[in-house]
Amino acid sequence: MIKNNFRGDAVLATDILKYDKNIENIIKYVFGNCYICSNNEVAKKLAYDPDYRVRCVNLEGDKFDPSGSLTGGFSGNYPSNILKAMEL
């Protein structure tokens, strides 16, 4: 669980997803330790700090993984960004 100092800047993905309860175990397996973060700084802190080490995605779509990889990013080719549409 993320400490209170990130409240509003990081939300557990499973807390904001809507899904049928029949697939709850699948959703928890895929998104169970992934946080949606409001900015790069929060995402980097949660992904790479030894106290947290959780997968994160920022509102631009960049993925931060505690294994050390950073992937993705917003290319600007899409008419809208679904993560930005969600309010944290």
PyMOL Python script that loads the backbone (N, CA, C, O; Angstrom):
from pymol import cmd

cmd.read_pdbstr("""\
ATOM      1  N   MET A   1       0.846  -1.187   0.000  1.00  0.00           N
ATOM      2  CA  MET A   1       0.000   0.000   0.000  1.00  0.00           C
ATOM      3  C   MET A   1       0.885   1.242   0.000  1.00  0.00           C
ATOM      4  O   MET A   1       1.911   1.288   0.679  1.00  0.00           O
ATOM      5  N   ILE A   2       0.479   2.233  -0.762  1.00  0.00           N
ATOM      6  CA  ILE A   2       1.247   3.462  -0.889  1.00  0.00           C
ATOM      7  C   ILE A   2       0.924   4.387   0.283  1.00  0.00           C
ATOM      8  O   ILE A   2      -0.230   4.542   0.682  1.00  0.00           O
ATOM      9  N   LYS A   3       1.983   4.995   0.818  1.00  0.00           N
ATOM     10  CA  LYS A   3       1.807   5.895   1.959  1.00  0.00           C
ATOM     11  C   LYS A   3       0.978   7.119   1.574  1.00  0.00           C
ATOM     12  O   LYS A   3       0.857   7.450   0.395  1.00  0.00           O
ATOM     13  N   ASN A   4       0.422   7.771   2.558  1.00  0.00           N
ATOM     14  CA  ASN A   4      -0.474   8.903   2.341  1.00  0.00           C
ATOM     15  C   ASN A   4       0.149  10.078   1.600  1.00  0.00           C
ATOM     16  O   ASN A   4      -0.582  10.886   1.026  1.00  0.00           O
ATOM     17  N   ASN A   5       1.474  10.201   1.592  1.00  0.00           N
ATOM     18  CA  ASN A   5       2.083  11.354   0.934  1.00  0.00           C
ATOM     19  C   ASN A   5       1.911  11.325  -0.585  1.00  0.00           C
ATOM     20  O   ASN A   5       2.278  12.293  -1.251  1.00  0.00           O
ATOM     21  N   PHE A   6       1.370  10.260  -1.148  1.00  0.00           N
ATOM     22  CA  PHE A   6       1.093  10.200  -2.585  1.00  0.00           C
ATOM     23  C   PHE A   6      -0.400  10.264  -2.877  1.00  0.00           C
ATOM     24  O   PHE A   6      -0.802  10.162  -4.036  1.00  0.00           O
ATOM     25  N   ARG A   7      -1.213  10.426  -1.871  1.00  0.00           N
ATOM     26  CA  ARG A   7      -2.667  10.466  -2.066  1.00  0.00           C
ATOM     27  C   ARG A   7      -3.027  11.540  -3.094  1.00  0.00           C
ATOM     28  O   ARG A   7      -2.620  12.695  -2.970  1.00  0.00           O
ATOM     29  N   GLY A   8      -3.779  11.150  -4.088  1.00  0.00           N
ATOM     30  CA  GLY A   8      -4.179  12.077  -5.144  1.00  0.00           C
ATOM     31  C   GLY A   8      -3.225  12.068  -6.321  1.00  0.00           C
ATOM     32  O   GLY A   8      -3.613  12.425  -7.433  1.00  0.00           O
ATOM     33  N   ASP A   9      -1.981  11.666  -6.095  1.00  0.00           N
ATOM     34  CA  ASP A   9      -1.000  11.610  -7.174  1.00  0.00           C
ATOM     35  C   ASP A   9      -0.779  10.198  -7.688  1.00  0.00           C
ATOM     36  O   ASP A   9      -0.181  10.016  -8.749  1.00  0.00           O
ATOM     37  N   ALA A  10      -1.249   9.197  -6.957  1.00  0.00           N
ATOM     38  CA  ALA A  10      -1.090   7.799  -7.365  1.00  0.00           C
ATOM     39  C   ALA A  10      -2.324   7.019  -6.927  1.00  0.00           C
ATOM     40  O   ALA A  10      -2.723   7.066  -5.763  1.00  0.00           O
ATOM     41  N   VAL A  11      -2.915   6.309  -7.868  1.00  0.00           N
ATOM     42  CA  VAL A  11      -4.119   5.541  -7.601  1.00  0.00           C
ATOM     43  C   VAL A  11      -3.895   4.121  -8.094  1.00  0.00           C
ATOM     44  O   VAL A  11      -3.413   3.912  -9.208  1.00  0.00           O
ATOM     45  N   LEU A  12      -4.239   3.161  -7.277  1.00  0.00           N
ATOM     46  CA  LEU A  12      -4.134   1.768  -7.685  1.00  0.00           C
ATOM     47  C   LEU A  12      -5.071   1.530  -8.863  1.00  0.00           C
ATOM     48  O   LEU A  12      -6.252   1.873  -8.795  1.00  0.00           O
ATOM     49  N   ALA A  13      -4.557   0.950  -9.938  1.00  0.00           N
ATOM     50  CA  ALA A  13      -5.335   0.760 -11.159  1.00  0.00           C
ATOM     51  C   ALA A  13      -6.622  -0.018 -10.907  1.00  0.00           C
ATOM     52  O   ALA A  13      -7.659   0.305 -11.486  1.00  0.00           O
ATOM     53  N   THR A  14      -6.572  -1.031 -10.060  1.00  0.00           N
ATOM     54  CA  THR A  14      -7.771  -1.830  -9.801  1.00  0.00           C
ATOM     55  C   THR A  14      -8.860  -1.037  -9.082  1.00  0.00           C
ATOM     56  O   THR A  14     -10.029  -1.422  -9.108  1.00  0.00           O
ATOM     57  N   ASP A  15      -8.478   0.072  -8.441  1.00  0.00           N
ATOM     58  CA  ASP A  15      -9.466   0.898  -7.751  1.00  0.00           C
ATOM     59  C   ASP A  15     -10.274   1.766  -8.707  1.00  0.00           C
ATOM     60  O   ASP A  15     -11.357   2.226  -8.346  1.00  0.00           O
ATOM     61  N   ILE A  16      -9.774   1.999  -9.915  1.00  0.00           N
ATOM     62  CA  ILE A  16     -10.492   2.868 -10.851  1.00  0.00           C
ATOM     63  C   ILE A  16     -11.045   2.116 -12.057  1.00  0.00           C
ATOM     64  O   ILE A  16     -11.811   2.679 -12.840  1.00  0.00           O
ATOM     65  N   LEU A  17     -10.667   0.859 -12.211  1.00  0.00           N
ATOM     66  CA  LEU A  17     -11.189   0.060 -13.321  1.00  0.00           C
ATOM     67  C   LEU A  17     -12.587  -0.449 -13.010  1.00  0.00           C
ATOM     68  O   LEU A  17     -12.896  -0.797 -11.870  1.00  0.00           O
ATOM     69  N   LYS A  18     -13.415  -0.488 -14.024  1.00  0.00           N
ATOM     70  CA  LYS A  18     -14.737  -1.096 -13.904  1.00  0.00           C
ATOM     71  C   LYS A  18     -14.693  -2.404 -14.670  1.00  0.00           C
ATOM     72  O   LYS A  18     -14.287  -2.449 -15.831  1.00  0.00           O
ATOM     73  N   TYR A  19     -15.116  -3.464 -14.003  1.00  0.00           N
ATOM     74  CA  TYR A  19     -15.058  -4.778 -14.629  1.00  0.00           C
ATOM     75  C   TYR A  19     -16.095  -5.694 -14.010  1.00  0.00           C
ATOM     76  O   TYR A  19     -16.574  -5.458 -12.900  1.00  0.00           O
ATOM     77  N   ASP A  20     -16.430  -6.732 -14.734  1.00  0.00           N
ATOM     78  CA  ASP A  20     -17.372  -7.739 -14.260  1.00  0.00           C
ATOM     79  C   ASP A  20     -16.695  -8.555 -13.164  1.00  0.00           C
ATOM     80  O   ASP A  20     -15.538  -8.947 -13.313  1.00  0.00           O
ATOM     81  N   LYS A  21     -17.392  -8.812 -12.080  1.00  0.00           N
ATOM     82  CA  LYS A  21     -16.819  -9.559 -10.951  1.00  0.00           C
ATOM     83  C   LYS A  21     -16.390 -10.972 -11.351  1.00  0.00           C
ATOM     84  O   LYS A  21     -15.588 -11.590 -10.651  1.00  0.00           O
ATOM     85  N   ASN A  22     -16.905 -11.487 -12.449  1.00  0.00           N
ATOM     86  CA  ASN A  22     -16.503 -12.813 -12.930  1.00  0.00           C
ATOM     87  C   ASN A  22     -15.036 -12.863 -13.345  1.00  0.00           C
ATOM     88  O   ASN A  22     -14.425 -13.931 -13.347  1.00  0.00           O
ATOM     89  N   ILE A  23     -14.477 -11.718 -13.693  1.00  0.00           N
ATOM     90  CA  ILE A  23     -13.077 -11.687 -14.118  1.00  0.00           C
ATOM     91  C   ILE A  23     -12.181 -10.970 -13.108  1.00  0.00           C
ATOM     92  O   ILE A  23     -11.073 -10.549 -13.442  1.00  0.00           O
ATOM     93  N   GLU A  24     -12.656 -10.836 -11.890  1.00  0.00           N
ATOM     94  CA  GLU A  24     -11.910 -10.110 -10.859  1.00  0.00           C
ATOM     95  C   GLU A  24     -10.507 -10.679 -10.636  1.00  0.00           C
ATOM     96  O   GLU A  24      -9.558  -9.908 -10.497  1.00  0.00           O
ATOM     97  N   ASN A  25     -10.353 -11.984 -10.598  1.00  0.00           N
ATOM     98  CA  ASN A  25      -9.031 -12.583 -10.386  1.00  0.00           C
ATOM     99  C   ASN A  25      -8.074 -12.244 -11.521  1.00  0.00           C
ATOM    100  O   ASN A  25      -6.886 -12.025 -11.284  1.00  0.00           O
ATOM    101  N   ILE A  26      -8.571 -12.199 -12.737  1.00  0.00           N
ATOM    102  CA  ILE A  26      -7.732 -11.844 -13.889  1.00  0.00           C
ATOM    103  C   ILE A  26      -7.296 -10.388 -13.780  1.00  0.00           C
ATOM    104  O   ILE A  26      -6.121 -10.076 -13.972  1.00  0.00           O
ATOM    105  N   ILE A  27      -8.230  -9.503 -13.477  1.00  0.00           N
ATOM    106  CA  ILE A  27      -7.916  -8.080 -13.345  1.00  0.00           C
ATOM    107  C   ILE A  27      -6.881  -7.862 -12.248  1.00  0.00           C
ATOM    108  O   ILE A  27      -5.930  -7.104 -12.440  1.00  0.00           O
ATOM    109  N   LYS A  28      -7.051  -8.508 -11.117  1.00  0.00           N
ATOM    110  CA  LYS A  28      -6.086  -8.359 -10.022  1.00  0.00           C
ATOM    111  C   LYS A  28      -4.716  -8.903 -10.405  1.00  0.00           C
ATOM    112  O   LYS A  28      -3.695  -8.342 -10.007  1.00  0.00           O
ATOM    113  N   TYR A  29      -4.683  -9.985 -11.172  1.00  0.00           N
ATOM    114  CA  TYR A  29      -3.404 -10.542 -11.609  1.00  0.00           C
ATOM    115  C   TYR A  29      -2.685  -9.577 -12.557  1.00  0.00           C
ATOM    116  O   TYR A  29      -1.479  -9.364 -12.429  1.00  0.00           O
ATOM    117  N   VAL A  30      -3.409  -9.006 -13.488  1.00  0.00           N
ATOM    118  CA  VAL A  30      -2.798  -8.131 -14.493  1.00  0.00           C
ATOM    119  C   VAL A  30      -2.480  -6.752 -13.930  1.00  0.00           C
ATOM    120  O   VAL A  30      -1.401  -6.217 -14.187  1.00  0.00           O
ATOM    121  N   PHE A  31      -3.399  -6.169 -13.168  1.00  0.00           N
ATOM    122  CA  PHE A  31      -3.257  -4.785 -12.714  1.00  0.00           C
ATOM    123  C   PHE A  31      -3.066  -4.638 -11.211  1.00  0.00           C
ATOM    124  O   PHE A  31      -3.039  -3.514 -10.711  1.00  0.00           O
ATOM    125  N   GLY A  32      -2.934  -5.732 -10.482  1.00  0.00           N
ATOM    126  CA  GLY A  32      -2.950  -5.710  -9.030  1.00  0.00           C
ATOM    127  C   GLY A  32      -1.935  -4.825  -8.351  1.00  0.00           C
ATOM    128  O   GLY A  32      -2.235  -4.259  -7.300  1.00  0.00           O
ATOM    129  N   ASN A  33      -0.761  -4.680  -8.896  1.00  0.00           N
ATOM    130  CA  ASN A  33       0.243  -3.832  -8.247  1.00  0.00           C
ATOM    131  C   ASN A  33       0.671  -2.690  -9.164  1.00  0.00           C
ATOM    132  O   ASN A  33       1.810  -2.228  -9.096  1.00  0.00           O
ATOM    133  N   CYS A  34      -0.232  -2.243 -10.012  1.00  0.00           N
ATOM    134  CA  CYS A  34       0.063  -1.151 -10.943  1.00  0.00           C
ATOM    135  C   CYS A  34      -0.658   0.109 -10.503  1.00  0.00           C
ATOM    136  O   CYS A  34      -1.854   0.084 -10.213  1.00  0.00           O
ATOM    137  N   TYR A  35       0.082   1.215 -10.457  1.00  0.00           N
ATOM    138  CA  TYR A  35      -0.483   2.495 -10.047  1.00  0.00           C
ATOM    139  C   TYR A  35      -0.526   3.454 -11.227  1.00  0.00           C
ATOM    140  O   TYR A  35       0.386   3.487 -12.052  1.00  0.00           O
ATOM    141  N   ILE A  36      -1.595   4.229 -11.293  1.00  0.00           N
ATOM    142  CA  ILE A  36      -1.718   5.311 -12.253  1.00  0.00           C
ATOM    143  C   ILE A  36      -1.252   6.565 -11.527  1.00  0.00           C
ATOM    144  O   ILE A  36      -1.790   6.916 -10.477  1.00  0.00           O
ATOM    145  N   CYS A  37      -0.248   7.244 -12.089  1.00  0.00           N
ATOM    146  CA  CYS A  37       0.376   8.393 -11.412  1.00  0.00           C
ATOM    147  C   CYS A  37       0.138   9.675 -12.198  1.00  0.00           C
ATOM    148  O   CYS A  37       0.053   9.659 -13.426  1.00  0.00           O
ATOM    149  N   SER A  38       0.033  10.768 -11.486  1.00  0.00           N
ATOM    150  CA  SER A  38      -0.258  12.056 -12.106  1.00  0.00           C
ATOM    151  C   SER A  38       0.931  12.655 -12.846  1.00  0.00           C
ATOM    152  O   SER A  38       0.746  13.501 -13.721  1.00  0.00           O
ATOM    153  N   ASN A  39       2.156  12.232 -12.511  1.00  0.00           N
ATOM    154  CA  ASN A  39       3.327  12.810 -13.181  1.00  0.00           C
ATOM    155  C   ASN A  39       4.526  11.859 -13.101  1.00  0.00           C
ATOM    156  O   ASN A  39       4.494  10.852 -12.393  1.00  0.00           O
ATOM    157  N   ASN A  40       5.575  12.202 -13.839  1.00  0.00           N
ATOM    158  CA  ASN A  40       6.785  11.367 -13.913  1.00  0.00           C
ATOM    159  C   ASN A  40       7.481  11.229 -12.566  1.00  0.00           C
ATOM    160  O   ASN A  40       7.966  10.149 -12.230  1.00  0.00           O
ATOM    161  N   GLU A  41       7.534  12.299 -11.800  1.00  0.00           N
ATOM    162  CA  GLU A  41       8.258  12.258 -10.540  1.00  0.00           C
ATOM    163  C   GLU A  41       7.659  11.233  -9.585  1.00  0.00           C
ATOM    164  O   GLU A  41       8.383  10.454  -8.964  1.00  0.00           O
ATOM    165  N   VAL A  42       6.347  11.238  -9.472  1.00  0.00           N
ATOM    166  CA  VAL A  42       5.670  10.277  -8.600  1.00  0.00           C
ATOM    167  C   VAL A  42       5.873   8.862  -9.132  1.00  0.00           C
ATOM    168  O   VAL A  42       6.171   7.947  -8.364  1.00  0.00           O
ATOM    169  N   ALA A  43       5.714   8.678 -10.428  1.00  0.00           N
ATOM    170  CA  ALA A  43       5.879   7.348 -11.027  1.00  0.00           C
ATOM    171  C   ALA A  43       7.296   6.813 -10.807  1.00  0.00           C
ATOM    172  O   ALA A  43       7.465   5.646 -10.456  1.00  0.00           O
ATOM    173  N   LYS A  44       8.304   7.646 -11.008  1.00  0.00           N
ATOM    174  CA  LYS A  44       9.690   7.217 -10.792  1.00  0.00           C
ATOM    175  C   LYS A  44       9.932   6.849  -9.333  1.00  0.00           C
ATOM    176  O   LYS A  44      10.575   5.841  -9.039  1.00  0.00           O
ATOM    177  N   LYS A  45       9.418   7.665  -8.428  1.00  0.00           N
ATOM    178  CA  LYS A  45       9.601   7.403  -6.997  1.00  0.00           C
ATOM    179  C   LYS A  45       8.990   6.053  -6.618  1.00  0.00           C
ATOM    180  O   LYS A  45       9.630   5.251  -5.938  1.00  0.00           O
ATOM    181  N   LEU A  46       7.771   5.804  -7.052  1.00  0.00           N
ATOM    182  CA  LEU A  46       7.095   4.558  -6.695  1.00  0.00           C
ATOM    183  C   LEU A  46       7.715   3.340  -7.370  1.00  0.00           C
ATOM    184  O   LEU A  46       7.745   2.258  -6.785  1.00  0.00           O
ATOM    185  N   ALA A  47       8.202   3.503  -8.576  1.00  0.00           N
ATOM    186  CA  ALA A  47       8.762   2.362  -9.307  1.00  0.00           C
ATOM    187  C   ALA A  47      10.175   2.016  -8.851  1.00  0.00           C
ATOM    188  O   ALA A  47      10.512   0.837  -8.745  1.00  0.00           O
ATOM    189  N   TYR A  48      10.994   3.007  -8.584  1.00  0.00           N
ATOM    190  CA  TYR A  48      12.416   2.746  -8.382  1.00  0.00           C
ATOM    191  C   TYR A  48      12.891   2.874  -6.936  1.00  0.00           C
ATOM    192  O   TYR A  48      13.990   2.421  -6.618  1.00  0.00           O
ATOM    193  N   ASP A  49      12.105   3.469  -6.061  1.00  0.00           N
ATOM    194  CA  ASP A  49      12.489   3.573  -4.664  1.00  0.00           C
ATOM    195  C   ASP A  49      12.349   2.207  -3.996  1.00  0.00           C
ATOM    196  O   ASP A  49      11.308   1.565  -4.134  1.00  0.00           O
ATOM    197  N   PRO A  50      13.367   1.750  -3.280  1.00  0.00           N
ATOM    198  CA  PRO A  50      13.309   0.426  -2.638  1.00  0.00           C
ATOM    199  C   PRO A  50      12.153   0.250  -1.647  1.00  0.00           C
ATOM    200  O   PRO A  50      11.757  -0.878  -1.356  1.00  0.00           O
ATOM    201  N   ASP A  51      11.617   1.346  -1.134  1.00  0.00           N
ATOM    202  CA  ASP A  51      10.498   1.248  -0.207  1.00  0.00           C
ATOM    203  C   ASP A  51       9.175   0.920  -0.895  1.00  0.00           C
ATOM    204  O   ASP A  51       8.228   0.493  -0.234  1.00  0.00           O
ATOM    205  N   TYR A  52       9.094   1.116  -2.227  1.00  0.00           N
ATOM    206  CA  TYR A  52       7.834   0.906  -2.944  1.00  0.00           C
ATOM    207  C   TYR A  52       7.955  -0.190  -4.005  1.00  0.00           C
ATOM    208  O   TYR A  52       7.351  -1.253  -3.864  1.00  0.00           O
ATOM    209  N   ARG A  53       8.728   0.057  -5.061  1.00  0.00           N
ATOM    210  CA  ARG A  53       8.968  -0.896  -6.151  1.00  0.00           C
ATOM    211  C   ARG A  53       7.677  -1.494  -6.720  1.00  0.00           C
ATOM    212  O   ARG A  53       7.463  -2.704  -6.658  1.00  0.00           O
ATOM    213  N   VAL A  54       6.823  -0.629  -7.272  1.00  0.00           N
ATOM    214  CA  VAL A  54       5.593  -1.071  -7.921  1.00  0.00           C
ATOM    215  C   VAL A  54       5.567  -0.551  -9.355  1.00  0.00           C
ATOM    216  O   VAL A  54       6.197   0.456  -9.677  1.00  0.00           O
ATOM    217  N   ARG A  55       4.831  -1.254 -10.207  1.00  0.00           N
ATOM    218  CA  ARG A  55       4.684  -0.808 -11.600  1.00  0.00           C
ATOM    219  C   ARG A  55       3.806   0.440 -11.627  1.00  0.00           C
ATOM    220  O   ARG A  55       2.830   0.541 -10.884  1.00  0.00           O
ATOM    221  N   CYS A  56       4.165   1.389 -12.493  1.00  0.00           N
ATOM    222  CA  CYS A  56       3.421   2.638 -12.593  1.00  0.00           C
ATOM    223  C   CYS A  56       3.248   3.039 -14.050  1.00  0.00           C
ATOM    224  O   CYS A  56       4.056   2.694 -14.912  1.00  0.00           O
ATOM    225  N   VAL A  57       2.178   3.772 -14.301  1.00  0.00           N
ATOM    226  CA  VAL A  57       1.921   4.379 -15.604  1.00  0.00           C
ATOM    227  C   VAL A  57       1.540   5.820 -15.322  1.00  0.00           C
ATOM    228  O   VAL A  57       0.701   6.087 -14.461  1.00  0.00           O
ATOM    229  N   ASN A  58       2.164   6.768 -16.058  1.00  0.00           N
ATOM    230  CA  ASN A  58       1.769   8.162 -15.855  1.00  0.00           C
ATOM    231  C   ASN A  58       0.637   8.514 -16.811  1.00  0.00           C
ATOM    232  O   ASN A  58       0.238   7.688 -17.632  1.00  0.00           O
ATOM    233  N   LEU A  59       0.120   9.726 -16.713  1.00  0.00           N
ATOM    234  CA  LEU A  59      -1.029  10.129 -17.516  1.00  0.00           C
ATOM    235  C   LEU A  59      -0.708  10.244 -19.000  1.00  0.00           C
ATOM    236  O   LEU A  59      -1.622  10.258 -19.825  1.00  0.00           O
ATOM    237  N   GLU A  60       0.559  10.325 -19.354  1.00  0.00           N
ATOM    238  CA  GLU A  60       0.952  10.365 -20.759  1.00  0.00           C
ATOM    239  C   GLU A  60       1.126   8.974 -21.343  1.00  0.00           C
ATOM    240  O   GLU A  60       1.317   8.827 -22.550  1.00  0.00           O
ATOM    241  N   GLY A  61       1.063   7.950 -20.496  1.00  0.00           N
ATOM    242  CA  GLY A  61       1.188   6.570 -20.972  1.00  0.00           C
ATOM    243  C   GLY A  61       2.564   5.964 -20.813  1.00  0.00           C
ATOM    244  O   GLY A  61       2.786   4.833 -21.245  1.00  0.00           O
ATOM    245  N   ASP A  62       3.508   6.690 -20.198  1.00  0.00           N
ATOM    246  CA  ASP A  62       4.836   6.128 -19.935  1.00  0.00           C
ATOM    247  C   ASP A  62       4.716   5.071 -18.851  1.00  0.00           C
ATOM    248  O   ASP A  62       4.033   5.278 -17.848  1.00  0.00           O
ATOM    249  N   LYS A  63       5.376   3.939 -19.051  1.00  0.00           N
ATOM    250  CA  LYS A  63       5.349   2.863 -18.068  1.00  0.00           C
ATOM    251  C   LYS A  63       6.669   2.823 -17.322  1.00  0.00           C
ATOM    252  O   LYS A  63       7.736   2.857 -17.935  1.00  0.00           O
ATOM    253  N   PHE A  64       6.601   2.751 -16.012  1.00  0.00           N
ATOM    254  CA  PHE A  64       7.766   2.666 -15.148  1.00  0.00           C
ATOM    255  C   PHE A  64       7.691   1.338 -14.409  1.00  0.00           C
ATOM    256  O   PHE A  64       6.706   1.045 -13.732  1.00  0.00           O
ATOM    257  N   ASP A  65       8.747   0.536 -14.549  1.00  0.00           N
ATOM    258  CA  ASP A  65       8.748  -0.805 -13.975  1.00  0.00           C
ATOM    259  C   ASP A  65       9.930  -0.930 -13.022  1.00  0.00           C
ATOM    260  O   ASP A  65      11.037  -0.508 -13.357  1.00  0.00           O
ATOM    261  N   PRO A  66       9.713  -1.505 -11.833  1.00  0.00           N
ATOM    262  CA  PRO A  66      10.823  -1.628 -10.876  1.00  0.00           C
ATOM    263  C   PRO A  66      11.966  -2.493 -11.385  1.00  0.00           C
ATOM    264  O   PRO A  66      13.047  -2.479 -10.797  1.00  0.00           O
ATOM    265  N   SER A  67      11.759  -3.237 -12.450  1.00  0.00           N
ATOM    266  CA  SER A  67      12.850  -4.026 -13.020  1.00  0.00           C
ATOM    267  C   SER A  67      13.879  -3.132 -13.703  1.00  0.00           C
ATOM    268  O   SER A  67      14.953  -3.591 -14.091  1.00  0.00           O
ATOM    269  N   GLY A  68      13.542  -1.854 -13.846  1.00  0.00           N
ATOM    270  CA  GLY A  68      14.488  -0.904 -14.411  1.00  0.00           C
ATOM    271  C   GLY A  68      14.108  -0.398 -15.783  1.00  0.00           C
ATOM    272  O   GLY A  68      14.796   0.471 -16.319  1.00  0.00           O
ATOM    273  N   SER A  69      13.045  -0.904 -16.372  1.00  0.00           N
ATOM    274  CA  SER A  69      12.680  -0.479 -17.720  1.00  0.00           C
ATOM    275  C   SER A  69      11.717   0.696 -17.696  1.00  0.00           C
ATOM    276  O   SER A  69      10.892   0.822 -16.791  1.00  0.00           O
ATOM    277  N   LEU A  70      11.832   1.552 -18.701  1.00  0.00           N
ATOM    278  CA  LEU A  70      10.916   2.649 -18.940  1.00  0.00           C
ATOM    279  C   LEU A  70      10.490   2.517 -20.383  1.00  0.00           C
ATOM    280  O   LEU A  70      11.332   2.519 -21.281  1.00  0.00           O
ATOM    281  N   THR A  71       9.196   2.400 -20.620  1.00  0.00           N
ATOM    282  CA  THR A  71       8.722   2.227 -21.991  1.00  0.00           C
ATOM    283  C   THR A  71       7.532   3.123 -22.250  1.00  0.00           C
ATOM    284  O   THR A  71       6.948   3.700 -21.333  1.00  0.00           O
ATOM    285  N   GLY A  72       7.187   3.225 -23.519  1.00  0.00           N
ATOM    286  CA  GLY A  72       5.968   3.914 -23.911  1.00  0.00           C
ATOM    287  C   GLY A  72       6.173   5.381 -24.099  1.00  0.00           C
ATOM    288  O   GLY A  72       7.267   5.853 -24.410  1.00  0.00           O
ATOM    289  N   GLY A  73       5.112   6.081 -23.906  1.00  0.00           N
ATOM    290  CA  GLY A  73       5.116   7.520 -24.096  1.00  0.00           C
ATOM    291  C   GLY A  73       4.023   7.920 -25.044  1.00  0.00           C
ATOM    292  O   GLY A  73       3.535   7.102 -25.825  1.00  0.00           O
ATOM    293  N   PHE A  74       3.642   9.147 -24.984  1.00  0.00           N
ATOM    294  CA  PHE A  74       2.572   9.666 -25.811  1.00  0.00           C
ATOM    295  C   PHE A  74       3.159  10.168 -27.111  1.00  0.00           C
ATOM    296  O   PHE A  74       4.065  11.001 -27.105  1.00  0.00           O
ATOM    297  N   SER A  75       2.656   9.672 -28.219  1.00  0.00           N
ATOM    298  CA  SER A  75       3.190  10.069 -29.517  1.00  0.00           C
ATOM    299  C   SER A  75       2.481  11.268 -30.105  1.00  0.00           C
ATOM    300  O   SER A  75       2.983  11.873 -31.052  1.00  0.00           O
ATOM    301  N   GLY A  76       1.328  11.628 -29.571  1.00  0.00           N
ATOM    302  CA  GLY A  76       0.600  12.765 -30.095  1.00  0.00           C
ATOM    303  C   GLY A  76      -0.284  12.429 -31.280  1.00  0.00           C
ATOM    304  O   GLY A  76      -0.969  13.308 -31.803  1.00  0.00           O
ATOM    305  N   ASN A  77      -0.286  11.179 -31.715  1.00  0.00           N
ATOM    306  CA  ASN A  77      -1.074  10.783 -32.875  1.00  0.00           C
ATOM    307  C   ASN A  77      -2.501  10.405 -32.527  1.00  0.00           C
ATOM    308  O   ASN A  77      -3.320  10.209 -33.425  1.00  0.00           O
ATOM    309  N   TYR A  78      -2.813  10.301 -31.265  1.00  0.00           N
ATOM    310  CA  TYR A  78      -4.141   9.872 -30.859  1.00  0.00           C
ATOM    311  C   TYR A  78      -5.008  11.087 -30.578  1.00  0.00           C
ATOM    312  O   TYR A  78      -4.518  12.091 -30.061  1.00  0.00           O
ATOM    313  N   PRO A  79      -6.300  11.007 -30.914  1.00  0.00           N
ATOM    314  CA  PRO A  79      -7.177  12.155 -30.686  1.00  0.00           C
ATOM    315  C   PRO A  79      -7.386  12.471 -29.211  1.00  0.00           C
ATOM    316  O   PRO A  79      -7.640  13.622 -28.856  1.00  0.00           O
ATOM    317  N   SER A  80      -7.282  11.464 -28.350  1.00  0.00           N
ATOM    318  CA  SER A  80      -7.422  11.716 -26.918  1.00  0.00           C
ATOM    319  C   SER A  80      -6.633  10.671 -26.153  1.00  0.00           C
ATOM    320  O   SER A  80      -6.341   9.591 -26.667  1.00  0.00           O
ATOM    321  N   ASN A  81      -6.301  11.000 -24.946  1.00  0.00           N
ATOM    322  CA  ASN A  81      -5.556  10.089 -24.090  1.00  0.00           C
ATOM    323  C   ASN A  81      -6.468   9.656 -22.957  1.00  0.00           C
ATOM    324  O   ASN A  81      -6.879  10.480 -22.140  1.00  0.00           O
ATOM    325  N   ILE A  82      -6.786   8.380 -22.901  1.00  0.00           N
ATOM    326  CA  ILE A  82      -7.753   7.880 -21.925  1.00  0.00           C
ATOM    327  C   ILE A  82      -7.283   8.094 -20.486  1.00  0.00           C
ATOM    328  O   ILE A  82      -8.108   8.335 -19.604  1.00  0.00           O
ATOM    329  N   LEU A  83      -5.972   8.010 -20.232  1.00  0.00           N
ATOM    330  CA  LEU A  83      -5.487   8.214 -18.874  1.00  0.00           C
ATOM    331  C   LEU A  83      -5.654   9.659 -18.432  1.00  0.00           C
ATOM    332  O   LEU A  83      -5.945   9.918 -17.264  1.00  0.00           O
ATOM    333  N   LYS A  84      -5.474  10.603 -19.349  1.00  0.00           N
ATOM    334  CA  LYS A  84      -5.667  12.003 -18.996  1.00  0.00           C
ATOM    335  C   LYS A  84      -7.140  12.299 -18.769  1.00  0.00           C
ATOM    336  O   LYS A  84      -7.485  13.208 -18.014  1.00  0.00           O
ATOM    337  N   ALA A  85      -8.000  11.542 -19.412  1.00  0.00           N
ATOM    338  CA  ALA A  85      -9.438  11.758 -19.254  1.00  0.00           C
ATOM    339  C   ALA A  85      -9.905  11.367 -17.861  1.00  0.00           C
ATOM    340  O   ALA A  85     -10.919  11.871 -17.378  1.00  0.00           O
ATOM    341  N   MET A  86      -9.169  10.469 -17.214  1.00  0.00           N
ATOM    342  CA  MET A  86      -9.528  10.039 -15.856  1.00  0.00           C
ATOM    343  C   MET A  86      -8.992  11.057 -14.867  1.00  0.00           C
ATOM    344  O   MET A  86      -7.834  11.467 -14.952  1.00  0.00           O
ATOM    345  N   GLU A  87      -9.818  11.457 -13.948  1.00  0.00           N
ATOM    346  CA  GLU A  87      -9.366  12.391 -12.924  1.00  0.00           C
ATOM    347  C   GLU A  87      -8.905  11.616 -11.725  1.00  0.00           C
ATOM    348  O   GLU A  87      -9.617  10.738 -11.237  1.00  0.00           O
ATOM    349  N   LEU A  88      -7.709  11.931 -11.235  1.00  0.00           N
ATOM    350  CA  LEU A  88      -7.184  11.252 -10.058  1.00  0.00           C
ATOM    351  C   LEU A  88      -7.664  11.942  -8.816  1.00  0.00           C
ATOM    352  O   LEU A  88      -7.330  11.521  -7.708  1.00  0.00           O
TER     353      LEU A  88
END
""", "prot")
cmd.dss("prot")
cmd.show_as("cartoon", "prot")
cmd.util.cbc("prot")
cmd.orient("prot")
